């Protein structure tokens, strides 16, 4: 299983390196400044550049980026069809002197997607009546506390999601040597898939549907009715 895990991680890193072969590397000048963007009316975020994102649920919209002064001209931040997109311009590979920090405040979080070795940190608990979707990919990490009617989680590419809180329904998938740490996300019904040397830890009190394949592992807490399948070296079992 360890061999499969490291092979999956290597594939992710190789794919990332191929993408930057033809890009121009821009180094940060070491002068750290912040810039506030006048952006609003978004309920989803998609962050594609390597950065640390601080997400806060608030009644007002706010977007601020903190990085080297000379790198801002290569960063795109815009809202389109209700989604806040932040990424590097094509053909450039940014090399900041320290982590790029992105501070986002928004009233409702319908979807949060991060990639490119980013880190997502929830500044407070996301509490809402709308469903929440999370997409963590490309060796990224997320840590969130939530209270929403449904939570959808897609974690891939050697990424990790730490999630806690309350929901009625979980739909989740972990692939490509990824990890979902969700014992503390209390749910009634949970449907979870894990593949390719991934690990998923989940909770269900009423119903659990679990499918593990490859060399993946699914562990669950609670006392649900279980409908499970395991293929290859995959396994599904109750946590000790």
N, C-alpha and C positions, 0 to 999 in steps of 0.2 A: 504493500500500500504506500509506503514511504517513497519507493521508486516512482510510482505513478504520480504522486503529489509533486515531486521535484521535476518530473518531465512536463507536467502541466504548467508549472510556474515558468519553466524555461521557454515553452512555446509562447506564453504571454509576453515575456520580456523580449523575445526575438521579434515577435510581430511589432512591438512598439519601436524597436530599434530600426526596423526596416522603414517605418513611416517617416523617420527624421533624416534619412540618408541625404536627401536632396534639399534639406532645409538649412537656412542661414541661422547660425547660432548668434544670439544677441545677449551679451553679458550685462548684468546690472552694474550701475556705476557706484553703488553703495550709499547713495543719498536717498534714504527712505522717506517717502511722502505719502499722503493719502488724498484720494479724489472722491468726491461725492457725485453720484449720477442722479439726475432728475428723471427717474424712471418709476412708473406706477402701473396699476391695473394689470397685475400678473398674479396668477394663482399656481403656477408651476415654475420650476427652475431647472436649468440644464447647464452644468458647469463642466467644461471640457479641458481646461488647462490645469496643470499640477498646482494645487493651492490648498489652503486651509480655509474652509467655509464655516462661518459662524451664523447659524440660522436661528432667527428669533420670531416667534409669532407675536404680532403687535397690531394695533389698530391702524397704524400708518405704514406706508411704504417707505423703505429706505434701502439704498444700495451704496456701499462704500468699498473701495479697493485701496489696499495699502501695499506698496512695493517700491522698487527703485524708480526714480524719477524718469529715467530714460526709457523705461519699458512700457509706459502707458500708451505710446503711439502704436504699439503692436498688439494691444488688447482691445477686443470688441465686446461691448456690452450693449444689448438692445432688447426690446420687448416686441415680440411678434405673436399675434393670435393668443394673447394671454400667457405667454411663456417668456421668462427672463433667460436669455442666453448670454453666457460669458465664455469667451474662448480666445485663443491666440489667433492672429491673422495667419492665413495660409502662407506657407513657405518660410515661416520663422519658427525657431526653437528658442524659447526664452530661458535664460540661465540667471535667475535672480540671486542677489547676494544673500538673501534669506527668504523664508517662505513667503509667497504671495498670500496675503490675507484678504478675504472677502467677507464683508459684513452685510447680511441681508435681513430685513424685517418685512413681514407681510401678514395680512389678516388671516388668510386661508392658504393651506399648503395641500393642493390636490396631488401634485407630483414633485418629487425631488430626484433628479438624475445627476450623478457625478461620475467622472471617468478620468483617466490619465494620471493615476497615482495621487488622487486628491483625498482630502480628509474632511468629512462633514461632522460638525458638532452642533447639537441642539442647545441653544442658550436657555431655553425653557421648555416646558411641556407643551406639545402641540395638541390642543384640545379643540375638536370641531365636529360638526354633524356630517361633514362631507367625507367620502372615502379618501384614503391616503395610499398613494403608490410610490414605491421606492425602487430606484434602479441604480445599483452600485456596481461598477465595472472597472476593468483595467487596473488592477492592483490598488484599488481605493479602499477607504475605511469610513464607516459611518457609525455614529453613536447618537441615538435619539430616544426620547421618552414621549409616548403618544397616548391619546385617547380619541379613538375614531371608530365609527361603526364597522368598517372593514379596512384591513391593511394588506396590501399586495407588495410582495418583496421579490425582486429579481436580483440576485447577487452572483456575479460571474467574474472570470478572469483573475483568480487568486485574490479576490476581495473579501472583506470582512464587514459584517453588519452586527452591531450590538444594539438591541432594541428591547425596551421595557414599556410597561403601561397596561392599557386595557383596550380590548376590542371584542366584537362579537365573532368576527370571521377573519381568518387568515388564509391567504393564498400565497404560497412561497415557492421559490425555486433557487437552488444553489448548484452552480456548475463550475467546471474548470478550476478545481482545487480551492474553492471558496468556502467561507464559514458563515453560518447564521447562528448567532447566540441569542436565542429568544425564549429561554425558560421563564423570564420575567415579563413577557408579554402575555397576559392572561386572556385567553380566548375560549369561546364555547366550541366552535368548530374550526378545524385546521386541515388544510390540504397542502401537502408539502412534497416536493420532488428534490432529490439530490443525485448528482451524477459526477463522474470524473474525479474521484478522490476528494469530494467535498464533504462537509460536515454540517448538519442542521440540527439544532437543539430547539425544540418547540414545546408549547403547552396547549392542551385541549381538555376541556371539562366534559364535553358531550360526545363529540365525534372527531375521529382522526382518520384521514386518508393519507397514506404515506407510500412513496415509491422510491426505492433506493437502487441505483445501478452503478456499474463500474466498481470502483473501490470506495464508494461513499458510505456514510453512516448517518442514520437518523435516530436521535434519542428524543423521547418525549416525557413530559411530566403531566400529572393529572390522572384521572380515571375515566378516559373516554371509551366509547365503543371504537374498536380499531379495525380498519380495513387496510391491509398493508401487502406490499409485494417487494421482493428483493431479488435482484438478478446479479449474476457474476459474483463479485466479492462484496456486494452491497449488503447492508444490514439495517434492520429496524428493530428497536427495542426500547423498553422503559428504562429511564435513568434510575440509578441507584439512589 
